[in-house]
Amino acid sequence: MTISVIEPPEYEAASDLYGGRSFLQVASWAAVKTDWASELLAWRDAENRVVGTALVLLRRLPAMSRWYAYLPEGPDIDWADPVLERWLAPLIAHLERHDVFAVRMGPPPLLRRWRSETLAAGVGRRRRIDQVLPDLVEPVGAAVAERLRTLGWTRAGEAGMQGDAQPRYLFQVPLAGRDAETLKSGLSKQWQRNIRKAVRSGVEVRRGAAGDLAAFFELLRTTERRNGFRLGRTLAYYERQFRALNEAAPGRMRLYLSTYGGEILAAHTMTVVGRRVWYQTGASADHRRDVRPSHILQWTMMRDALELGASWYDMRGVANCLDPEDPAYGLLRWKLGTGGEVAQTTGEWERALPGPINRALHRALIRHRARR
């Protein structure tokens, strides 16, 4: 097994080696993350066939020729291989040759799954998702976590290390083997009523264009103020993402709008990579929430994901919270109405590269993050 830099066309052609890569691992994501340098890597077997890929984001230490590497939701390799060293050793060696002192990655395998009804039954004061017996334990994810520890990797959030940059708990609606009717029947009665209310009220859904991103961003700022969070993204970020992803593959990033009386009341983005679909960011107005513009918007996006042949409609992150008095539970409660499942990821893992200088720099980075 060897590893080397690969050009974008060949990288994109190897997009479905192990069930489809994350949108954070497509080649065009590098153009979105302009505050990072990047390179595309490929693992090749003895016949020179591409058998694995990775988008590596790189950030240089100030005033030093040392780099920190980050592989968000990657690499895209055979994580079921019991000998992970075959994949990770060439990666470490390549990064070491390019003056990387530490690397973080997010293995895609999952650990556990909980169905909506299981979590609904577990709701209670100070309750968390990880306190509820899961419906399914994924053996590959558990084996990957155990093997990474033996290879010197540390879980994000442990040993003073910064927590996960990507969501640890995902909400996913199963689509495989379903049609629109069975998908709709899986929605809660409240969700079905809200969709009917939107239709009766005359809410219309349409696909937006780049020119609609400003309206989306204003609604996003409204949503952030209302719910007390801040994503820290600018309008220029979303414009860059929309342009970069769609130039690489038309329709990869989509903007959906709910309008009522000619006014945009809700706007959500969806990302498509092959047969994988994600609901990425949602925003809505403070007024006319009674016409349920977000529910019909999500229903439209779920149906489109179904038509695209996706196995899951991934609604991205939720908090590890089942306490109805905690504001963080509100988003999960809303998503539970789709009849989907919560999936716990393996999480992000980090390690210093070999050598005393690299280990010292990594310890300094951990201390710096802790002070921040």
Salt bridges, closest charged atoms under 4 A:
GLU10 OE1 - ARG44 NH2 3.22
GLU12 OE1 - ARG252 NH2 3.55
ASP35 OD2 - ARG59 NH2 2.88
GLU39 OE2 - HIS94 NE2 2.73
ASP45 OD2 - ARG49 NE 2.75
GLU47 OE1 - ARG49 NH2 3.28
GLU73 OE2 - ARG316 NH1 2.85
ASP81 OD2 - ARG86 NH2 2.80
GLU85 OE2 - ARG147 NH2 2.00
GLU117 OE2 - ARG115 NE 3.20
ASP130 OD1 - ARG128 NE 2.89
ASP135 OD1 - ARG115 NH2 3.54
GLU138 OE2 - ARG113 NE 3.62
GLU158 OE2 - ARG149 NH2 2.91
ASP164 OD1 - ARG155 NH1 3.03
ASP212 OD2 - ARG206 NH1 3.37
GLU218 OE2 - ARG221 NH1 3.42
GLU224 OE1 - ARG230 NH1 3.17
GLU263 OE2 - HIS287 NE2 2.73
ASP286 OD1 - ARG226 NH1 2.62
ASP290 OD2 - ARG288 NH2 2.93
GLU325 OE1 - ARG125 NE 3.86
GLU341 OE1 - ARG113 NH1 3.35
GLU348 OE1 - ARG104 NH1 2.94
GLU350 OE1 - ARG104 NE 2.68
GLU350 OE2 - HIS362 NE2 2.62
GLU350 OE2 - ARG369 NH1 3.23
